[in-house]
């Protein structure tokens, strides 16, 4: 059964999410539902276990700005 959900999200994130959904030929609702299903799945502990195996594989500088690096990567990718 489908149910409507209202969220408050930053405008820029909504804009990027809609662009991503369009490029992916999926609805934003589908993307969010898939994400929520994944993180609330009964097997989430298995996913956490997989992630825990790679945590600490690389060391980043103390001043590493993850958001900045992601923006740089996406900017280069979609030039």
Jmol script that loads the backbone (N, CA, C; Angstrom):
load data "model"
ATOM      1  N   UNK A   1       0.830  -1.173   0.000  1.00  0.00           N
ATOM      2  CA  UNK A   1       0.000   0.000   0.000  1.00  0.00           C
ATOM      3  C   UNK A   1       0.886   1.252   0.000  1.00  0.00           C
ATOM      4  N   UNK A   2       0.644   2.135  -0.896  1.00  0.00           N
ATOM      5  CA  UNK A   2       1.401   3.380  -0.982  1.00  0.00           C
ATOM      6  C   UNK A   2       0.824   4.409  -0.020  1.00  0.00           C
ATOM      7  N   UNK A   3       1.692   5.240   0.555  1.00  0.00           N
ATOM      8  CA  UNK A   3       1.272   6.300   1.459  1.00  0.00           C
ATOM      9  C   UNK A   3       2.127   7.524   1.172  1.00  0.00           C
ATOM     10  N   UNK A   4       1.525   8.673   1.214  1.00  0.00           N
ATOM     11  CA  UNK A   4       2.228   9.918   0.941  1.00  0.00           C
ATOM     12  C   UNK A   4       3.073  10.321   2.144  1.00  0.00           C
ATOM     13  N   UNK A   5       4.265  10.879   1.880  1.00  0.00           N
ATOM     14  CA  UNK A   5       5.191  11.312   2.913  1.00  0.00           C
ATOM     15  C   UNK A   5       5.694  12.703   2.549  1.00  0.00           C
ATOM     16  N   UNK A   6       5.677  13.606   3.492  1.00  0.00           N
ATOM     17  CA  UNK A   6       6.174  14.965   3.263  1.00  0.00           C
ATOM     18  C   UNK A   6       7.521  15.114   3.950  1.00  0.00           C
ATOM     19  N   UNK A   7       8.518  15.600   3.215  1.00  0.00           N
ATOM     20  CA  UNK A   7       9.862  15.789   3.747  1.00  0.00           C
ATOM     21  C   UNK A   7      10.290  17.242   3.588  1.00  0.00           C
ATOM     22  N   UNK A   8      11.139  17.703   4.464  1.00  0.00           N
ATOM     23  CA  UNK A   8      11.747  19.029   4.345  1.00  0.00           C
ATOM     24  C   UNK A   8      13.218  18.814   4.025  1.00  0.00           C
ATOM     25  N   UNK A   9      13.606  19.220   2.810  1.00  0.00           N
ATOM     26  CA  UNK A   9      14.967  18.994   2.328  1.00  0.00           C
ATOM     27  C   UNK A   9      15.462  20.273   1.665  1.00  0.00           C
ATOM     28  N   UNK A  10      16.746  20.553   1.815  1.00  0.00           N
ATOM     29  CA  UNK A  10      17.368  21.720   1.208  1.00  0.00           C
ATOM     30  C   UNK A  10      17.067  21.777  -0.294  1.00  0.00           C
ATOM     31  N   UNK A  11      16.758  22.956  -0.793  1.00  0.00           N
ATOM     32  CA  UNK A  11      16.371  23.135  -2.207  1.00  0.00           C
ATOM     33  C   UNK A  11      17.428  22.626  -3.183  1.00  0.00           C
ATOM     34  N   UNK A  12      18.688  22.893  -2.873  1.00  0.00           N
ATOM     35  CA  UNK A  12      19.754  22.465  -3.781  1.00  0.00           C
ATOM     36  C   UNK A  12      19.841  20.942  -3.839  1.00  0.00           C
ATOM     37  N   UNK A  13      19.627  20.293  -2.727  1.00  0.00           N
ATOM     38  CA  UNK A  13      19.646  18.832  -2.707  1.00  0.00           C
ATOM     39  C   UNK A  13      18.476  18.296  -3.523  1.00  0.00           C
ATOM     40  N   UNK A  14      17.308  18.919  -3.375  1.00  0.00           N
ATOM     41  CA  UNK A  14      16.143  18.493  -4.158  1.00  0.00           C
ATOM     42  C   UNK A  14      16.427  18.651  -5.647  1.00  0.00           C
ATOM     43  N   UNK A  15      17.014  19.777  -6.019  1.00  0.00           N
ATOM     44  CA  UNK A  15      17.326  20.025  -7.432  1.00  0.00           C
ATOM     45  C   UNK A  15      18.272  18.953  -7.975  1.00  0.00           C
ATOM     46  N   UNK A  16      19.340  18.678  -7.225  1.00  0.00           N
ATOM     47  CA  UNK A  16      20.301  17.666  -7.681  1.00  0.00           C
ATOM     48  C   UNK A  16      19.670  16.281  -7.712  1.00  0.00           C
ATOM     49  N   UNK A  17      18.823  16.000  -6.719  1.00  0.00           N
ATOM     50  CA  UNK A  17      18.170  14.696  -6.664  1.00  0.00           C
ATOM     51  C   UNK A  17      17.223  14.512  -7.852  1.00  0.00           C
ATOM     52  N   UNK A  18      16.495  15.549  -8.219  1.00  0.00           N
ATOM     53  CA  UNK A  18      15.590  15.471  -9.376  1.00  0.00           C
ATOM     54  C   UNK A  18      16.382  15.276 -10.664  1.00  0.00           C
ATOM     55  N   UNK A  19      17.508  15.964 -10.780  1.00  0.00           N
ATOM     56  CA  UNK A  19      18.359  15.788 -11.966  1.00  0.00           C
ATOM     57  C   UNK A  19      18.890  14.363 -12.031  1.00  0.00           C
ATOM     58  N   UNK A  20      19.313  13.838 -10.887  1.00  0.00           N
ATOM     59  CA  UNK A  20      19.807  12.463 -10.828  1.00  0.00           C
ATOM     60  C   UNK A  20      18.703  11.484 -11.221  1.00  0.00           C
ATOM     61  N   UNK A  21      17.508  11.701 -10.701  1.00  0.00           N
ATOM     62  CA  UNK A  21      16.380  10.817 -11.005  1.00  0.00           C
ATOM     63  C   UNK A  21      16.082  10.840 -12.501  1.00  0.00           C
ATOM     64  N   UNK A  22      16.132  12.005 -13.089  1.00  0.00           N
ATOM     65  CA  UNK A  22      15.865  12.124 -14.523  1.00  0.00           C
ATOM     66  C   UNK A  22      16.925  11.383 -15.333  1.00  0.00           C
ATOM     67  N   UNK A  23      18.201  11.565 -14.962  1.00  0.00           N
ATOM     68  CA  UNK A  23      19.277  10.862 -15.676  1.00  0.00           C
ATOM     69  C   UNK A  23      19.164   9.351 -15.509  1.00  0.00           C
ATOM     70  N   UNK A  24      18.635   8.924 -14.366  1.00  0.00           N
ATOM     71  CA  UNK A  24      18.520   7.500 -14.055  1.00  0.00           C
ATOM     72  C   UNK A  24      17.221   6.884 -14.569  1.00  0.00           C
ATOM     73  N   UNK A  25      16.376   7.720 -15.167  1.00  0.00           N
ATOM     74  CA  UNK A  25      15.058   7.267 -15.630  1.00  0.00           C
ATOM     75  C   UNK A  25      14.251   6.622 -14.510  1.00  0.00           C
ATOM     76  N   UNK A  26      14.299   7.238 -13.332  1.00  0.00           N
ATOM     77  CA  UNK A  26      13.555   6.751 -12.173  1.00  0.00           C
ATOM     78  C   UNK A  26      12.847   7.927 -11.526  1.00  0.00           C
ATOM     79  N   UNK A  27      11.840   7.644 -10.765  1.00  0.00           N
ATOM     80  CA  UNK A  27      11.183   8.713 -10.023  1.00  0.00           C
ATOM     81  C   UNK A  27      11.959   8.962  -8.730  1.00  0.00           C
ATOM     82  N   UNK A  28      11.846  10.162  -8.234  1.00  0.00           N
ATOM     83  CA  UNK A  28      12.498  10.498  -6.975  1.00  0.00           C
ATOM     84  C   UNK A  28      11.906   9.652  -5.847  1.00  0.00           C
ATOM     85  N   UNK A  29      10.616   9.408  -5.908  1.00  0.00           N
ATOM     86  CA  UNK A  29       9.969   8.549  -4.900  1.00  0.00           C
ATOM     87  C   UNK A  29      10.574   7.153  -4.912  1.00  0.00           C
ATOM     88  N   UNK A  30      10.817   6.622  -6.090  1.00  0.00           N
ATOM     89  CA  UNK A  30      11.403   5.284  -6.202  1.00  0.00           C
ATOM     90  C   UNK A  30      12.809   5.249  -5.604  1.00  0.00           C
ATOM     91  N   UNK A  31      13.592   6.263  -5.892  1.00  0.00           N
ATOM     92  CA  UNK A  31      14.960   6.322  -5.368  1.00  0.00           C
ATOM     93  C   UNK A  31      14.946   6.387  -3.842  1.00  0.00           C
ATOM     94  N   UNK A  32      14.093   7.230  -3.290  1.00  0.00           N
ATOM     95  CA  UNK A  32      14.023   7.373  -1.835  1.00  0.00           C
ATOM     96  C   UNK A  32      13.490   6.091  -1.205  1.00  0.00           C
ATOM     97  N   UNK A  33      12.467   5.501  -1.813  1.00  0.00           N
ATOM     98  CA  UNK A  33      11.922   4.254  -1.279  1.00  0.00           C
ATOM     99  C   UNK A  33      12.978   3.149  -1.275  1.00  0.00           C
ATOM    100  N   UNK A  34      13.736   3.048  -2.363  1.00  0.00           N
ATOM    101  CA  UNK A  34      14.791   2.039  -2.444  1.00  0.00           C
ATOM    102  C   UNK A  34      15.837   2.259  -1.355  1.00  0.00           C
ATOM    103  N   UNK A  35      16.220   3.513  -1.156  1.00  0.00           N
ATOM    104  CA  UNK A  35      17.204   3.829  -0.116  1.00  0.00           C
ATOM    105  C   UNK A  35      16.673   3.467   1.268  1.00  0.00           C
ATOM    106  N   UNK A  36      15.439   3.866   1.556  1.00  0.00           N
ATOM    107  CA  UNK A  36      14.862   3.565   2.868  1.00  0.00           C
ATOM    108  C   UNK A  36      14.710   2.063   3.073  1.00  0.00           C
ATOM    109  N   UNK A  37      14.343   1.355   2.023  1.00  0.00           N
ATOM    110  CA  UNK A  37      14.241  -0.102   2.117  1.00  0.00           C
ATOM    111  C   UNK A  37      15.599  -0.698   2.454  1.00  0.00           C
ATOM    112  N   UNK A  38      16.615  -0.194   1.810  1.00  0.00           N
ATOM    113  CA  UNK A  38      17.966  -0.734   2.030  1.00  0.00           C
ATOM    114  C   UNK A  38      18.457  -0.513   3.454  1.00  0.00           C
ATOM    115  N   UNK A  39      18.263   0.697   3.966  1.00  0.00           N
ATOM    116  CA  UNK A  39      18.800   0.980   5.299  1.00  0.00           C
ATOM    117  C   UNK A  39      17.953   0.393   6.419  1.00  0.00           C
ATOM    118  N   UNK A  40      16.704   0.025   6.119  1.00  0.00           N
ATOM    119  CA  UNK A  40      15.855  -0.572   7.146  1.00  0.00           C
ATOM    120  C   UNK A  40      15.704  -2.075   6.967  1.00  0.00           C
ATOM    121  N   UNK A  41      16.416  -2.629   6.015  1.00  0.00           N
ATOM    122  CA  UNK A  41      16.346  -4.060   5.727  1.00  0.00           C
ATOM    123  C   UNK A  41      16.822  -4.872   6.928  1.00  0.00           C
ATOM    124  N   UNK A  42      16.210  -6.018   7.118  1.00  0.00           N
ATOM    125  CA  UNK A  42      16.599  -6.912   8.207  1.00  0.00           C
ATOM    126  C   UNK A  42      18.047  -7.365   8.076  1.00  0.00           C
ATOM    127  N   UNK A  43      18.588  -7.320   6.858  1.00  0.00           N
ATOM    128  CA  UNK A  43      19.958  -7.764   6.621  1.00  0.00           C
ATOM    129  C   UNK A  43      20.949  -6.609   6.714  1.00  0.00           C
ATOM    130  N   UNK A  44      20.541  -5.492   7.299  1.00  0.00           N
ATOM    131  CA  UNK A  44      21.408  -4.319   7.378  1.00  0.00           C
ATOM    132  C   UNK A  44      22.710  -4.632   8.099  1.00  0.00           C
ATOM    133  N   UNK A  45      22.658  -5.552   9.065  1.00  0.00           N
ATOM    134  CA  UNK A  45      23.882  -5.914   9.779  1.00  0.00           C
ATOM    135  C   UNK A  45      24.912  -6.509   8.839  1.00  0.00           C
ATOM    136  N   UNK A  46      24.457  -7.251   7.825  1.00  0.00           N
ATOM    137  CA  UNK A  46      25.378  -7.825   6.841  1.00  0.00           C
ATOM    138  C   UNK A  46      26.058  -6.718   6.052  1.00  0.00           C
ATOM    139  N   UNK A  47      25.301  -5.686   5.688  1.00  0.00           N
ATOM    140  CA  UNK A  47      25.867  -4.555   4.960  1.00  0.00           C
ATOM    141  C   UNK A  47      26.898  -3.861   5.845  1.00  0.00           C
ATOM    142  N   UNK A  48      26.540  -3.632   7.118  1.00  0.00           N
ATOM    143  CA  UNK A  48      27.474  -2.997   8.044  1.00  0.00           C
ATOM    144  C   UNK A  48      28.755  -3.815   8.168  1.00  0.00           C
ATOM    145  N   UNK A  49      28.618  -5.129   8.194  1.00  0.00           N
ATOM    146  CA  UNK A  49      29.790  -5.998   8.289  1.00  0.00           C
ATOM    147  C   UNK A  49      30.686  -5.812   7.064  1.00  0.00           C
ATOM    148  N   UNK A  50      30.067  -5.747   5.885  1.00  0.00           N
ATOM    149  CA  UNK A  50      30.845  -5.551   4.664  1.00  0.00           C
ATOM    150  C   UNK A  50      31.571  -4.215   4.705  1.00  0.00           C
ATOM    151  N   UNK A  51      30.894  -3.180   5.146  1.00  0.00           N
ATOM    152  CA  UNK A  51      31.523  -1.865   5.230  1.00  0.00           C
ATOM    153  C   UNK A  51      32.636  -1.848   6.276  1.00  0.00           C
ATOM    154  N   UNK A  52      32.426  -2.536   7.386  1.00  0.00           N
ATOM    155  CA  UNK A  52      33.436  -2.528   8.440  1.00  0.00           C
ATOM    156  C   UNK A  52      34.745  -3.157   7.972  1.00  0.00           C
ATOM    157  N   UNK A  53      34.659  -4.020   6.964  1.00  0.00           N
ATOM    158  CA  UNK A  53      35.867  -4.657   6.463  1.00  0.00           C
ATOM    159  C   UNK A  53      36.753  -3.697   5.674  1.00  0.00           C
ATOM    160  N   UNK A  54      36.163  -2.619   5.149  1.00  0.00           N
ATOM    161  CA  UNK A  54      36.981  -1.685   4.367  1.00  0.00           C
ATOM    162  C   UNK A  54      37.277  -0.386   5.107  1.00  0.00           C
ATOM    163  N   UNK A  55      36.659  -0.178   6.259  1.00  0.00           N
ATOM    164  CA  UNK A  55      36.907   1.039   7.032  1.00  0.00           C
ATOM    165  C   UNK A  55      38.368   1.042   7.476  1.00  0.00           C
ATOM    166  N   UNK A  56      39.031   2.171   7.245  1.00  0.00           N
ATOM    167  CA  UNK A  56      40.419   2.304   7.659  1.00  0.00           C
ATOM    168  C   UNK A  56      41.416   1.838   6.611  1.00  0.00           C
ATOM    169  N   UNK A  57      40.931   1.462   5.430  1.00  0.00           N
ATOM    170  CA  UNK A  57      41.828   0.993   4.378  1.00  0.00           C
ATOM    171  C   UNK A  57      42.741   2.121   3.910  1.00  0.00           C
ATOM    172  N   UNK A  58      42.213   3.339   3.875  1.00  0.00           N
ATOM    173  CA  UNK A  58      43.039   4.488   3.506  1.00  0.00           C
ATOM    174  C   UNK A  58      42.978   5.523   4.620  1.00  0.00           C
ATOM    175  N   UNK A  59      44.036   6.283   4.746  1.00  0.00           N
ATOM    176  CA  UNK A  59      44.060   7.355   5.725  1.00  0.00           C
ATOM    177  C   UNK A  59      43.988   8.677   4.989  1.00  0.00           C
ATOM    178  N   UNK A  60      43.107   9.550   5.467  1.00  0.00           N
ATOM    179  CA  UNK A  60      42.916  10.857   4.856  1.00  0.00           C
ATOM    180  C   UNK A  60      43.495  11.927   5.769  1.00  0.00           C
ATOM    181  N   UNK A  61      43.932  13.036   5.175  1.00  0.00           N
ATOM    182  CA  UNK A  61      44.454  14.132   6.001  1.00  0.00           C
ATOM    183  C   UNK A  61      43.372  14.653   6.943  1.00  0.00           C
ATOM    184  N   UNK A  62      43.760  15.230   8.053  1.00  0.00           N
ATOM    185  CA  UNK A  62      42.816  15.739   9.046  1.00  0.00           C
ATOM    186  C   UNK A  62      41.912  16.821   8.460  1.00  0.00           C
ATOM    187  N   UNK A  63      42.416  17.575   7.480  1.00  0.00           N
ATOM    188  CA  UNK A  63      41.622  18.663   6.906  1.00  0.00           C
ATOM    189  C   UNK A  63      40.876  18.230   5.635  1.00  0.00           C
ATOM    190  N   UNK A  64      40.731  16.948   5.408  1.00  0.00           N
ATOM    191  CA  UNK A  64      40.054  16.439   4.219  1.00  0.00           C
ATOM    192  C   UNK A  64      38.586  16.851   4.250  1.00  0.00           C
ATOM    193  N   UNK A  65      38.131  17.469   3.149  1.00  0.00           N
ATOM    194  CA  UNK A  65      36.743  17.934   3.039  1.00  0.00           C
ATOM    195  C   UNK A  65      36.011  17.021   2.059  1.00  0.00           C
ATOM    196  N   UNK A  66      35.288  16.066   2.598  1.00  0.00           N
ATOM    197  CA  UNK A  66      34.614  15.065   1.768  1.00  0.00           C
ATOM    198  C   UNK A  66      33.612  15.699   0.803  1.00  0.00           C
ATOM    199  N   UNK A  67      32.800  16.626   1.282  1.00  0.00           N
ATOM    200  CA  UNK A  67      31.798  17.263   0.427  1.00  0.00           C
ATOM    201  C   UNK A  67      32.461  18.008  -0.734  1.00  0.00           C
ATOM    202  N   UNK A  68      33.568  18.682  -0.446  1.00  0.00           N
ATOM    203  CA  UNK A  68      34.283  19.408  -1.487  1.00  0.00           C
ATOM    204  C   UNK A  68      34.814  18.436  -2.537  1.00  0.00           C
ATOM    205  N   UNK A  69      35.366  17.337  -2.107  1.00  0.00           N
ATOM    206  CA  UNK A  69      35.913  16.343  -3.036  1.00  0.00           C
ATOM    207  C   UNK A  69      34.814  15.710  -3.888  1.00  0.00           C
ATOM    208  N   UNK A  70      33.677  15.440  -3.278  1.00  0.00           N
ATOM    209  CA  UNK A  70      32.558  14.880  -4.044  1.00  0.00           C
ATOM    210  C   UNK A  70      32.093  15.876  -5.096  1.00  0.00           C
ATOM    211  N   UNK A  71      31.986  17.162  -4.716  1.00  0.00           N
ATOM    212  CA  UNK A  71      31.605  18.189  -5.694  1.00  0.00           C
ATOM    213  C   UNK A  71      32.608  18.242  -6.841  1.00  0.00           C
ATOM    214  N   UNK A  72      33.901  18.190  -6.524  1.00  0.00           N
ATOM    215  CA  UNK A  72      34.931  18.224  -7.567  1.00  0.00           C
ATOM    216  C   UNK A  72      34.797  17.031  -8.514  1.00  0.00           C
ATOM    217  N   UNK A  73      34.586  15.862  -7.960  1.00  0.00           N
ATOM    218  CA  UNK A  73      34.450  14.654  -8.785  1.00  0.00           C
ATOM    219  C   UNK A  73      33.230  14.763  -9.693  1.00  0.00           C
ATOM    220  N   UNK A  74      32.106  15.205  -9.130  1.00  0.00           N
ATOM    221  CA  UNK A  74      30.887  15.316  -9.933  1.00  0.00           C
ATOM    222  C   UNK A  74      31.014  16.411 -10.986  1.00  0.00           C
ATOM    223  N   UNK A  75      31.691  17.491 -10.633  1.00  0.00           N
ATOM    224  CA  UNK A  75      31.902  18.577 -11.605  1.00  0.00           C
ATOM    225  C   UNK A  75      32.711  18.060 -12.797  1.00  0.00           C
ATOM    226  N   UNK A  76      33.765  17.327 -12.524  1.00  0.00           N
ATOM    227  CA  UNK A  76      34.579  16.754 -13.596  1.00  0.00           C
ATOM    228  C   UNK A  76      33.798  15.722 -14.416  1.00  0.00           C
ATOM    229  N   UNK A  77      33.021  14.909 -13.735  1.00  0.00           N
ATOM    230  CA  UNK A  77      32.264  13.854 -14.410  1.00  0.00           C
ATOM    231  C   UNK A  77      31.232  14.421 -15.361  1.00  0.00           C
ATOM    232  N   UNK A  78      30.566  15.499 -14.984  1.00  0.00           N
ATOM    233  CA  UNK A  78      29.469  16.015 -15.793  1.00  0.00           C
ATOM    234  C   UNK A  78      29.807  17.283 -16.558  1.00  0.00           C
ATOM    235  N   UNK A  79      31.078  17.479 -16.861  1.00  0.00           N
ATOM    236  CA  UNK A  79      31.500  18.626 -17.682  1.00  0.00           C
ATOM    237  C   UNK A  79      31.012  18.455 -19.091  1.00  0.00           C
TER     238      UNK A  79
END
end "model"
wireframe off; spacefill off
backbone 0.3
color backbone group
